[in-house]
Amino acid sequence: MADRVDTGSGARCLADITLVESPDIPIIGVVKVPGLRCDHAAENRRQRKGASERVDATFKQGTEFIGWRSESEAHVYYHPFSLPAEYASLNLAEHWLASNVTSDFCATVTPQAGVISASGRQRPWGA
């Protein structure tokens, strides 16, 4: 399935998601999505929409922490399940901390925060 998603910074990228099925896995299971890949050169790729609705799937992008700074402060933080691009060769946290960027780390260096926010389908713990 391929679709355009907002990365959280206003940029849009193509998300390639592979659905893996097995006759040995029960109907309720977890599919690991190894991460979204931005590929701006793939403008003409065929986009298939609605796959998650057809198979009643949930794509887990990360963990949402609500009010993690304090109980009185309304704050949300997403911890992505995938590493940021260039993680092994570039310390993005160092550059993010030194910048004047007002968005959180996840929204700045990964598409996951944008995907989670845009989907409007966050599920609470245990749901």
Summary of the structure (lengths in Angstrom):
residues: 127
radius of gyration: 16.0
end to end distance: 24.8
largest distance: 49.7
contacts: 262
relative contact order: 0.22
helix: 20%
strand: 16%
